Amino acid sequence: MAQGLSLVGFMAAGKSTLGPPLSQALGLGFVDLDQAIVQDTGLPIPEFFARHGEQQFRMVEARVLRQVLALGPVVLACGGGVLDTRGNLQALQGWGRIVFVDVDLQTSMARMGADPDRPLSTDVGLAARYERRQADYQRADLRVDGTQDLGSLIQELREHPWN
């Protein structure tokens, strides 16, 4: 695979869990965008949100995303809101393939629990945020069922015709 592969989807869809074994299977490096943001800012994401808010976070996320894309082909696990920022979808489309790791809201909420590392997980507008993001996620090159076991997901992506 000469192109990068980005994993998009709602919070707790399994992007960061799928990314490392998928990158090994495809012979690519792996980058977790949220971890790259933490490295860039020196702040855990919940602390960054508390200090600077979501709008500032999205600006940093867009900048770091472009730095990661400049690295060349990798498997990239994106944060759930990466497509909220104008231009990010087009940047990902120009860089490689986009895979929507799809889970329903109930699965997402069950996986998140009360995770303090997810600043938006307790948002009262979580369901509306989930619904609003679906249209952008649907613009991915491929949708996979994020409730499948890892082995099945990796096999599906390895066998996809673009490889």
Secondary structure, 3 states (H helix, E strand, C coil): CCCEEEEECCCCCCHHHHHHHHHHHHCCEEEEHHHHHHHHHCCCHHHHHHHHHHHHHHHHHHHHHHHHHCCCCEEEECCCCHHHCCCHHHHHHHHEEEEEEECCHHHHHHHHCCCCCCCCCCCCCHHHHHHHHHHHHCCCCEEEECCCCHHHHHHHHHCCCCC
